[in-house]
Amino acid sequence: MPTDSFFHYQNGSLYCEGVPVSEVSKQYGSPVFVTSKASILSQYHAFEEAFQSLNHLTCYSVKANYNLEVIKVLVDAGCGFDVNSGGELFRALKAGAEPSKIIMAGVGKTAEEIEYALSTGIMMIKAESQSELILINEIAKKNNLVAPVGIRVNPNVLAETHPYITTGDSEEKFGIDETLAEETFSLIKRLENLNLIGLDMHIGSQIFDTLPYYEATLKLLGVKNIAESMGFEIEHIDIGGGFPVTYNAEKPATPIAEFAKKLVPILSNLNAKVIFEPGRYMVANASVLLTKVLYRKQNYKDKIFLIVDSAMTELLRPSLYKSHHDVLAVAKKDNEILADIVGPVCESGDFFARARKVGDVQEGELLAVMSSGAYGSVMGSNYNARLKPAEVLVSGDAHKLIRKRESYEQLIQNEML
């Protein structure tokens, strides 16, 4: 992510909105995630503007960043929510989300999660197999309920993205194959405690090309026609998420308005509400991970390593996906060096960048790993018994702690000796 109006240099120092990020580190330590409230809201409003002509509900995909305060920012803005587990549902409700604006996904929901979701009165549970539909029906019957359900359809459309984040073709585990639609609808007719109200798809993440969305949406609308021909009233058509963001200025994301140009014409005259599930789009560029340079060393090949106090335990994406994150010196430098920026974890894959040009920082100085708001903290771990970092929200000239740094005692609080 290049610097923008939310993260920018002022008098040679990196700021988040009106706050120098060095002051955040000074108060809360390092490593620390720093999040811009204005950035989140800017992305939300841009998305709403792009699709304003549609009867729609935007449901933020909670898995991208489930900090309670991040969710609450979007609750207050009027957003809906897409949750993928009982834990994410619990978080959304704790942050004040309206159950009627929550949809639940997940290819492997447990009976306990299904029962919990039904008890809260959420909008719908999106089923991803016929076996799951049978289970939802059994649980609803036991509780004297009629469960509102949607079907996640696998449209067999391949979107060009990282193989670990493509979800809409026949090689992946997600959804019910489009060719099984009629068979699945016949099953639902026999399950008296289900009410089919929605159809859903999700074809992947970080998809730059608008065409796969168009093709998959046409297929989903074809499935809707089948459902209606069999007597179902489909109230919701869920297009999913996966809209791209810019991590690297050399590979700018396709503007959301371009997706709207492609999708709005084929969705405008539906007798159903359209649901979108952006996650990364909302929060990826809203946060940076501040980290301190612990050691700077050089080997016999003159290769420079910057060893920092954060690791794959805080931001796994570079190790898992080989994903690009810009890394900036918090105190702007006139000169640059070529260095590997690596963490302290006992894995060779523990790095943020390799052979990267970065400001000529010295030991004790701060770096900012940009675009860390999505799939950052939420994919963190305690590997090497490391403590999870603090998280801070900035709004204008003010900032507040939204997650305390973990303690050693918290590491073992659920264990018994």
C-alpha positions, 0 to 999 in steps of 0.5 A: 500500500502506498501512503494515502490520506490516512497514513502519510508522512508529516515533517518526516514522520509517519502519521495515522490520521492526525497521530504520529505512529511513533507516539502510539508505539511509545505509549503502547509498546511494540509490536502494535497494530494501528488502525485508522477509523476514517479509513474503514469508514471511507471504504464502507462509504465507497462501496455503498456509493458504488452499489447505491442503485441496488436494493442491497445489504453490505455484510462485512466479512468478520473473518478479515478483522474481528476486533470488537471495536472494528466491528462496532465502527461498522455497526454504527455505520449501518453495516450488516455482517457475515460470520463464519463460526460461532465465535465470530457470531459471538463477537458480532453480537457483542459489538452490537450487530443486529441479528437480522443483519447477520448471515452465517457461512462456513463449510463445516458448522458444528451442531452447537454452532447451528443451534447457537445461530438459530437461537439468536435469530440471525437472518439466515444460515448458508448451508454448504452441503445436503448433509448440513441441510438435514442437520439444520432441519433436525436442530430446528425441529428439536427447537420448534423452529423453522430455520431460514437458510440459504444455499451456497452454490459453487458456480464452477467459475475459476477466478485468477488469484492465489490458489489458497484463496480461490473458492468457486471452482470444482477443485475446492471444498466450498458450496453445493455444486450448481449441477446439484441445484434441483436435487438439493431443492427437492431435498429442502421440500421434504425438510419441513423445518427449513425455509429457503430464502437465499442463494449465495456464492463466493468465488475467491479473494483479491480478484482483479478481473470483473468478468468472473463475477459477471459469469458467476452471477449469471449462473447464480441467477440461473439457479434462482430461476430453477428454485422459483420454478420449483415454488421457492421465493428467493428473498436474497441473492448473495454475490459474496466478497473478494473485491481487491485492494492495493497492496503494491502500488505497481499492482493497483486494485480494480476500482470497486466502481468497475465491478458495479458497472459490470454487476448492477445491470444484471442485478437491478431488476431482481425481486430480491435483495442483493447481499455483498460480503466485502472483508479485505476491501473494508479493512486491509489498508486501514491498519499498519503493524508497527515493529522495532528493529532489534538487530541489524546484521550483515553476512559475508555476502554483504546481505543485510538482515533487519531482525524485528520484534514482530513475526509470522505470529503477528502477520502470517500472509508473507509466509503463507501466501508470499504476499507483498506488504510495503514496509516503511521507515517510520522516521523517513530516511534519505537513503535506502538499503536492500535488506531482508526484513525478518522476525525472531521466530524459529522458522526460515519462513518467518519474514515480511520481505526479502531483498526489499529496498527500505529506509536505512534504519538502525537498531531501535528504530521503527518500521511500519508493515503496511496493509496489515488490517485484513488477515493480520491479527486474526491469523496470529498465533502464540507459536514460540509462546509469543505474546499477541500484540496490542491494537490501537484505533486512531480517530482524528487526533485521538487514539485508544487501546482496543486490545491489550497486549497479552501477558505471560499469565494469559498464555497459560490461563487455560492449562492445568498442571 
